[in-house]
Amino acid sequence: MENAGVLVPILAIMVPIVGTVSVFTMIIFAIWFGTRKQEREAFYKAETLRRITESSGEGAKAACELLKEEERLNRIKAREGLKIGGLICVSVGIALLIFLRALIGNEPVYLCGLIPGFIGVAMLVYVFFMAKPVE
């Protein structure tokens, strides 16, 4: 029974330490596996392009078309991400305006909701008016 008094403080120290080490170890492995996946994808893509270009006279043309199509899809994906990000920022700004107005009252603190709102508007203006169109 005398050991029970010593065991509780040791457990109180060890549980957070083991938990913290476990979380950071998991994060490190997730990053490492993600990096390995990207490396494999890049290798397979390069290998495929090499085989296409070596296979026939039309291979170089097909490889160029494949690269152009992939670039176009990446630009479309980036534009869609900006659209979603802009809409989310505008929504957060409006919600923050409403929430702070109801919470604080007559103080103009609620105007800080304009910050994310204007960021969202800027993102949407860029996507719809300033960005180069995707062909």
MDTraj code that builds the backbone (N, CA, C; nanometers):
import mdtraj as md
import numpy as np

residues = "MET GLU ASN ALA GLY VAL LEU VAL PRO ILE LEU ALA ILE MET VAL PRO ILE VAL GLY THR VAL SER VAL PHE THR MET ILE ILE PHE ALA ILE TRP PHE GLY THR ARG LYS GLN GLU ARG GLU ALA PHE TYR LYS ALA GLU THR LEU ARG ARG ILE THR GLU SER SER GLY GLU GLY ALA LYS ALA ALA CYS GLU LEU LEU LYS GLU GLU GLU ARG LEU ASN ARG ILE LYS ALA ARG GLU GLY LEU LYS ILE GLY GLY LEU ILE CYS VAL SER VAL GLY ILE ALA LEU LEU ILE PHE LEU ARG ALA LEU ILE GLY ASN GLU PRO VAL TYR LEU CYS GLY LEU ILE PRO GLY PHE ILE GLY VAL ALA MET LEU VAL TYR VAL PHE PHE MET ALA LYS PRO VAL GLU".split()
xyz = np.array([
    [0.0801, -0.1184, 0.0000],
    [0.0000, 0.0000, 0.0000],
    [0.0850, 0.1257, 0.0000],
    [0.2046, 0.1161, 0.0462],
    [0.2903, 0.2334, 0.0498],
    [0.3317, 0.2759, -0.0901],
    [0.3385, 0.1825, -0.1834],
    [0.3757, 0.2139, -0.3205],
    [0.2654, 0.2886, -0.3948],
    [0.1422, 0.2787, -0.3509],
    [0.0310, 0.3456, -0.4177],
    [0.0474, 0.4967, -0.4101],
    [0.1028, 0.5466, -0.3034],
    [0.1249, 0.6908, -0.2896],
    [0.2315, 0.7413, -0.3843],
    [0.3264, 0.6584, -0.4237],
    [0.4322, 0.6959, -0.5172],
    [0.3859, 0.6759, -0.6610],
    [0.3012, 0.5771, -0.6832],
    [0.2567, 0.5431, -0.8175],
    [0.1682, 0.6511, -0.8800],
    [0.0856, 0.7148, -0.8026],
    [-0.0062, 0.8168, -0.8548],
    [0.0696, 0.9365, -0.9120],
    [0.1691, 0.9945, -0.8448],
    [0.2426, 1.1068, -0.9060],
    [0.3214, 1.0654, -1.0306],
    [0.3729, 0.9434, -1.0308],
    [0.4464, 0.8969, -1.1482],
    [0.3517, 0.8845, -1.2663],
    [0.2327, 0.8297, -1.2452],
    [0.1337, 0.8196, -1.3520],
    [0.0872, 0.9577, -1.3973],
    [0.0738, 1.0500, -1.3052],
    [0.0309, 1.1851, -1.3400],
    [0.1336, 1.2546, -1.4281],
    [0.2586, 1.2173, -1.4173],
    [0.3639, 1.2752, -1.5009],
    [0.3785, 1.1973, -1.6314],
    [0.3708, 1.0656, -1.6247],
    [0.3976, 0.9819, -1.7414],
    [0.2857, 0.9854, -1.8459],
    [0.1613, 0.9944, -1.8058],
    [0.0498, 0.9908, -1.9006],
    [0.0567, 1.1089, -1.9982],
    [0.0744, 1.2333, -1.9534],
    [0.0869, 1.3426, -2.0510],
    [0.2108, 1.3312, -2.1393],
    [0.3203, 1.2817, -2.0831],
    [0.4427, 1.2674, -2.1623],
    [0.4219, 1.1643, -2.2724],
    [0.3678, 1.0491, -2.2379],
    [0.3436, 0.9439, -2.3371],
    [0.2419, 0.9907, -2.4402],
    [0.1392, 1.0607, -2.3969],
    [0.0405, 1.1131, -2.4904],
    [0.1004, 1.2132, -2.5878],
    [0.1830, 1.3041, -2.5385],
    [0.2464, 1.4038, -2.6246],
    [0.3408, 1.3380, -2.7242],
    [0.4224, 1.2451, -2.6782],
    [0.5150, 1.1751, -2.7678],
    [0.4375, 1.0979, -2.8736],
    [0.3277, 1.0349, -2.8341],
    [0.2469, 0.9583, -2.9300],
    [0.1877, 1.0477, -3.0376],
    [0.1357, 1.1625, -2.9997],
    [0.0759, 1.2545, -3.0971],
    [0.1807, 1.3027, -3.1970],
    [0.2955, 1.3460, -3.1470],
    [0.3976, 1.3972, -3.2379],
    [0.4563, 1.2866, -3.3250],
    [0.4662, 1.1654, -3.2727],
    [0.5124, 1.0532, -3.3543],
    [0.4139, 1.0251, -3.4661],
    [0.2857, 1.0293, -3.4360],
    [0.1842, 1.0074, -3.5381],
    [0.1926, 1.1156, -3.6460],
    [0.2112, 1.2404, -3.6060],
    [0.2224, 1.3504, -3.7026],
    [0.3433, 1.3302, -3.7927],
    [0.4549, 1.2903, -3.7352],
    [0.5768, 1.2680, -3.8139],
    [0.5548, 1.1569, -3.9157],
    [0.4930, 1.0471, -3.8738],
    [0.4668, 0.9375, -3.9683],
    [0.3686, 0.9784, -4.0774],
    [0.2680, 1.0557, -4.0434],
    [0.1719, 1.1006, -4.1448],
    [0.2415, 1.1874, -4.2488],
    [0.3261, 1.2775, -4.2055],
    [0.4008, 1.3623, -4.2995],
    [0.4941, 1.2777, -4.3842],
    [0.5615, 1.1829, -4.3220],
    [0.6561, 1.0990, -4.3952],
    [0.5848, 1.0154, -4.5015],
    [0.4710, 0.9550, -4.4644],
    [0.3971, 0.8745, -4.5617],
    [0.3434, 0.9609, -4.6752],
    [0.2980, 1.0823, -4.6443],
    [0.2502, 1.1724, -4.7477],
    [0.3599, 1.2124, -4.8446],
    [0.4783, 1.2380, -4.7923],
    [0.5923, 1.2732, -4.8764],
    [0.6324, 1.1561, -4.9654],
    [0.6322, 1.0375, -4.9094],
    [0.6648, 0.9189, -4.9894],
    [0.5639, 0.8989, -5.1017],
    [0.4376, 0.9233, -5.0734],
    [0.3334, 0.9094, -5.1757],
    [0.3556, 1.0090, -5.2888],
    [0.3883, 1.1332, -5.2540],
    [0.4144, 1.2344, -5.3561],
    [0.5365, 1.1968, -5.4407],
    [0.6389, 1.1435, -5.3769],
    [0.7576, 1.1022, -5.4515],
    [0.7243, 0.9894, -5.5493],
    [0.6468, 0.8909, -5.5042],
    [0.6081, 0.7811, -5.5928],
    [0.5252, 0.8307, -5.7098],
    [0.4296, 0.9196, -5.6838],
    [0.3466, 0.9730, -5.7913],
    [0.4310, 1.0493, -5.8933],
    [0.5264, 1.1295, -5.8449],
    [0.6131, 1.2038, -5.9363],
    [0.7005, 1.1081, -6.0177],
    [0.7498, 1.0028, -5.9539],
    [0.8326, 0.9057, -6.0254],
    [0.7520, 0.8339, -6.1330],
    [0.6315, 0.7886, -6.0985],
    [0.5485, 0.7177, -6.1963],
    [0.5086, 0.8089, -6.3111],
    [0.4824, 0.9338, -6.2814],
    [0.4476, 1.0294, -6.3872],
    [0.5660, 1.0509, -6.4805],
    [0.6834, 1.0712, -6.4235],
    [0.8026, 1.0910, -6.5060],
    [0.8324, 0.9665, -6.5891],
    [0.8158, 0.8497, -6.5292],
    [0.8404, 0.7247, -6.6010],
    [0.7405, 0.7066, -6.7157],
    [0.6152, 0.7386, -6.6906],
    [0.5138, 0.7284, -6.7955],
    [0.5436, 0.8234, -6.9096],
    [0.5775, 0.9469, -6.8780],
    [0.6110, 1.0441, -6.9824],
    [0.7335, 1.0005, -7.0624],
    [0.8321, 0.9433, -6.9938],
    [0.9515, 0.8954, -7.0633],
    [0.9163, 0.7834, -7.1606],
    [0.8331, 0.6905, -7.1168],
    [0.7950, 0.5789, -7.2038],
    [0.7113, 0.6261, -7.3220],
    [0.6259, 0.7244, -7.2988],
    [0.5440, 0.7768, -7.4087],
    [0.6331, 0.8430, -7.5137],
    [0.7280, 0.9226, -7.4678],
    [0.8140, 0.9930, -7.5632],
    [0.9058, 0.8967, -7.6384],
    [0.9447, 0.7860, -7.5770],
    [1.0337, 0.6915, -7.6432],
    [0.9589, 0.5937, -7.7339],
    [0.8295, 0.5791, -7.7152],
    [0.7570, 0.4745, -7.7862],
    [0.7356, 0.5050, -7.9339],
    [0.6977, 0.6264, -7.9702],
    [0.6673, 0.6556, -8.1101],
    [0.6913, 0.8029, -8.1396],
    [0.6756, 0.8391, -8.2675],
    [0.6916, 0.9782, -8.3076],
    [0.5827, 1.0670, -8.2519],
    [0.4657, 1.0117, -8.2306],
    [0.3547, 1.0874, -8.1740],
    [0.3645, 1.0962, -8.0220],
    [0.4600, 1.0255, -7.9636],
    [0.4725, 1.0217, -7.8177],
    [0.5028, 1.1568, -7.7574],
    [0.5913, 1.2336, -7.8215],
    [0.6260, 1.3649, -7.7677],
    [0.5045, 1.4568, -7.7685],
    [0.4276, 1.4498, -7.8752],
    [0.3079, 1.5326, -7.8835],
    [0.2067, 1.4915, -7.7774],
    [0.1892, 1.3622, -7.7588],
    [0.0960, 1.3128, -7.6575],
    [0.1418, 1.3528, -7.5172],
    [0.2725, 1.3484, -7.4926],
    [0.3251, 1.3869, -7.3619],
    [0.3006, 1.5351, -7.3357],
    [0.3209, 1.6188, -7.4367],
    [0.2949, 1.7627, -7.4214],
    [0.1479, 1.7887, -7.3942],
    [0.0613, 1.7192, -7.4653],
    [-0.0830, 1.7358, -7.4428],
    [-0.1217, 1.6909, -7.3014],
    [-0.0593, 1.5827, -7.2558],
    [-0.0871, 1.5344, -7.1213],
    [-0.0449, 1.6377, -7.0171],
    [0.0721, 1.6974, -7.0357],
    [0.1189, 1.8000, -6.9425],
    [0.0292, 1.9229, -6.9450],
    [-0.0137, 1.9642, -7.0633],
    [-0.1021, 2.0811, -7.0737],
    [-0.2362, 2.0540, -7.0056],
    [-0.2894, 1.9363, -7.0250],
    [-0.4175, 1.9026, -6.9637],
    [-0.4057, 1.8979, -6.8121],
    [-0.2955, 1.8428, -6.7645],
    [-0.2751, 1.8372, -6.6202],
    [-0.2610, 1.9769, -6.5618],
    [-0.1899, 2.0653, -6.6294],
    [-0.1754, 2.2035, -6.5835],
    [-0.3112, 2.2738, -6.5824],
    [-0.3924, 2.2503, -6.6841],
    [-0.5248, 2.3118, -6.6911],
    [-0.6126, 2.2642, -6.5748],
    [-0.6068, 2.1350, -6.5455],
    [-0.6858, 2.0817, -6.4346],
    [-0.6391, 2.1384, -6.3003],
    [-0.5083, 2.1574, -6.2859],
    [-0.4562, 2.2174, -6.1621],
    [-0.5031, 2.3616, -6.1465],
    [-0.5064, 2.4381, -6.2564],
    [-0.5545, 2.5763, -6.2495],
    [-0.7027, 2.5802, -6.2153],
    [-0.7809, 2.4893, -6.2736],
    [-0.9245, 2.4839, -6.2413],
    [-0.9433, 2.4514, -6.0932],
    [-0.8654, 2.3571, -6.0431],
    [-0.8753, 2.3185, -5.9027],
    [-0.8391, 2.4353, -5.8107],
    [-0.7359, 2.5118, -5.8481],
    [-0.6956, 2.6273, -5.7673],
    [-0.8043, 2.7346, -5.7679],
    [-0.8647, 2.7579, -5.8838],
    [-0.9713, 2.8585, -5.8922],
    [-1.0913, 2.8181, -5.8079],
    [-1.1279, 2.6913, -5.8136],
    [-1.2402, 2.6448, -5.7337],
    [-1.2099, 2.6565, -5.5846],
    [-1.0852, 2.6300, -5.5467],
    [-1.0453, 2.6469, -5.4068],
    [-1.0564, 2.7912, -5.3625],
    [-1.0171, 2.8850, -5.4503],
    [-1.0307, 3.0262, -5.4165],
    [-1.1774, 3.0670, -5.4050],
    [-1.2614, 3.0124, -5.4893],
    [-1.4046, 3.0436, -5.4807],
    [-1.4624, 2.9968, -5.3474],
    [-1.4301, 2.8744, -5.3111],
    [-1.4821, 2.8209, -5.1848],
    [-1.4255, 2.8991, -5.0666],
    [-1.2955, 2.9292, -5.0710],
    [-1.2336, 3.0077, -4.9636],
    [-1.2957, 3.1456, -4.9512],
    [-1.3233, 3.2100, -5.0639],
    [-1.3859, 3.3413, -5.0612],
    [-1.5254, 3.3367, -5.0022],
    [-1.6035, 3.2369, -5.0426],
    [-1.7385, 3.2245, -4.9872],
    [-1.7363, 3.1968, -4.8373],
    [-1.6419, 3.1152, -4.7938],
    [-1.6309, 3.0863, -4.6505],
    [-1.5927, 3.2119, -4.5735],
    [-1.4977, 3.2891, -4.6261],
    [-1.4569, 3.4121, -4.5577],
    [-1.5705, 3.5128, -4.5500],
    [-1.6458, 3.5279, -4.6579],
    [-1.7602, 3.6192, -4.6558],
    [-1.8634, 3.5716, -4.5537],
    [-1.8897, 3.4429, -4.5504],
    [-1.9864, 3.3880, -4.4547],
    [-1.9411, 3.4082, -4.3105],
    [-1.8132, 3.3857, -4.2847],
    [-1.7602, 3.4056, -4.1497],
    [-1.7700, 3.5528, -4.1114],
    [-1.7404, 3.6421, -4.2048],
    [-1.7504, 3.7848, -4.1761],
    [-1.8918, 3.8264, -4.1411],
    [-1.9892, 3.7785, -4.2174],
    [-2.1295, 3.8119, -4.1891],
    [-2.1722, 3.7544, -4.0543],
    [-2.1361, 3.6296, -4.0287],
    [-2.1721, 3.5668, -3.9011],
    [-2.1073, 3.6398, -3.7841],
    [-1.9825, 3.6838, -3.8014],
    [-1.9137, 3.7565, -3.6952],
    [-1.9785, 3.8923, -3.6707],
    [-2.0200, 3.9586, -3.7776],
    [-2.0927, 4.0848, -3.7619],
    [-2.2193, 4.0657, -3.6785],
    [-2.2976, 3.9662, -3.7159],
    [-2.4236, 3.9407, -3.6458],
    [-2.3987, 3.9010, -3.5005],
    [-2.3040, 3.8102, -3.4797],
    [-2.2751, 3.7616, -3.3449],
    [-2.2259, 3.8735, -3.2545],
    [-2.1293, 3.9521, -3.3009],
    [-2.0747, 4.0579, -3.2156],
    [-2.1753, 4.1703, -3.1929],
    [-2.2583, 4.1971, -3.2919],
    [-2.3616, 4.2995, -3.2741],
    [-2.4604, 4.2557, -3.1656],
    [-2.4986, 4.1284, -3.1675],
    [-2.5914, 4.0785, -3.0659],
    [-2.5248, 4.0673, -2.9295],
    [-2.3950, 4.0368, -2.9266],
    [-2.3250, 4.0156, -2.8007],
    [-2.2885, 4.1473, -2.7324],
    [-2.2319, 4.2397, -2.8076],
    [-2.1801, 4.3633, -2.7494],
    [-2.2865, 4.4732, -2.7466],
    [-2.3624, 4.4858, -2.8520],
    [-2.4664, 4.5883, -2.8535],
    [-2.4245, 4.7097, -2.9344],
    [-2.4261, 4.8243, -2.8700],
    [-2.4043, 4.9512, -2.9406],
    [-2.2584, 4.9817, -2.9719],
    [-2.1663, 4.9104, -2.9144],
    [-2.0242, 4.9343, -2.9422],
    [-1.9913, 4.8904, -3.0849],
    [-1.9045, 4.9626, -3.1531],
    [-1.8723, 4.9264, -3.2923],
    [-1.7724, 4.8125, -3.3064],
    [-1.7619, 4.7269, -3.2062],
    [-1.6706, 4.6130, -3.2114],
    [-1.7126, 4.5163, -3.3218],
    [-1.8409, 4.5108, -3.3501],
    [-1.8918, 4.4179, -3.4506],
    [-1.8338, 4.4448, -3.5889],
    [-1.7787, 4.5637, -3.6101],
    [-1.7224, 4.5957, -3.7411],
    [-1.5970, 4.5141, -3.7732],
    [-1.5376, 4.4484, -3.6749],
    [-1.4217, 4.3634, -3.7037],
    [-1.4631, 4.2422, -3.7881],
    [-1.5912, 4.2162, -3.7981],
    [-1.6399, 4.1120, -3.8887],
    [-1.6199, 4.1481, -4.0344],
    [-1.5939, 4.2762, -4.0611],
    [-1.5673, 4.3185, -4.1982],
    [-1.4320, 4.2682, -4.2489],
    [-1.3407, 4.2392, -4.1587],
    [-1.2063, 4.1950, -4.2007],
    [-1.2142, 4.0640, -4.2787],
    [-1.2678, 3.9556, -4.2215],
    [-1.2768, 3.8335, -4.3034],
    [-1.3721, 3.8504, -4.4214],
    [-1.4734, 3.9349, -4.4046],
    [-1.5655, 3.9584, -4.5151],
    [-1.4967, 4.0215, -4.6350],
    [-1.4145, 4.1233, -4.6101],
    [-1.3434, 4.1884, -4.7199],
    [-1.2363, 4.0978, -4.7801],
    [-1.1765, 4.0127, -4.6986],
    [-1.0805, 3.9163, -4.7531],
    [-1.1512, 3.8219, -4.8492],
    [-1.2684, 3.7741, -4.8106],
    [-1.3464, 3.6878, -4.8987],
    [-1.3887, 3.7583, -5.0257],
    [-1.4299, 3.8850, -5.0139],
    [-1.4683, 3.9616, -5.1327],
    [-1.3482, 3.9780, -5.2250],
    [-1.2307, 4.0050, -5.1682],
    [-1.1100, 4.0196, -5.2506],
    [-1.0775, 3.8901, -5.3238],
    [-1.0935, 3.7772, -5.2573],
    [-1.0678, 3.6486, -5.3228],
    [-1.1654, 3.6259, -5.4376],
    [-1.2915, 3.6565, -5.4153],
    [-1.3918, 3.6370, -5.5201],
    [-1.3710, 3.7330, -5.6366],
    [-1.3329, 3.8574, -5.6064],
    [-1.3053, 3.9544, -5.7142],
    [-1.1882, 3.9056, -5.7981],
    [-1.0856, 3.8533, -5.7325],
    [-0.9711, 3.8023, -5.8082],
    [-1.0125, 3.6875, -5.8992],
    [-1.0876, 3.5929, -5.8448],
    [-1.1261, 3.4749, -5.9234],
    [-1.2118, 3.5133, -6.0428],
    [-1.3094, 3.5996, -6.0219],
    [-1.4056, 3.6266, -6.1283],
    [-1.3627, 3.7366, -6.2250],
    [-1.2787, 3.8303, -6.1811],
    [-1.2488, 3.9445, -6.2657],
    [-1.1013, 3.9590, -6.3046],
    [-1.0098, 3.9146, -6.2204],
    [-0.8687, 3.9440, -6.2449],
    [-0.7866, 3.8247, -6.2894],
    [-0.8275, 3.7045, -6.2545],
    [-0.7496, 3.5857, -6.2886],
    [-0.7588, 3.5557, -6.4367],
    [-0.6496, 3.5030, -6.4894],
    [-0.6467, 3.4634, -6.6299],
    [-0.7455, 3.3494, -6.6516],
    [-0.8288, 3.3581, -6.7546],
    [-0.9274, 3.2516, -6.7760],
    [-0.8617, 3.1177, -6.8099],
    [-0.9261, 3.0119, -6.7671],
    [-0.8785, 2.8770, -6.7961],
    [-0.9279, 2.8383, -6.9347],
    [-0.8340, 2.7996, -7.0194],
    [-0.8712, 2.7651, -7.1565],
    [-0.9095, 2.6202, -7.1677],
])
top = md.Topology()
chain = top.add_chain()
for i, resn in enumerate(residues, 1):
    res = top.add_residue(resn, chain, resSeq=i)
    for name in ("N", "CA", "C"):
        top.add_atom(name, md.element.get_by_symbol(name[0]), res)
traj = md.Trajectory(xyz[None], top)
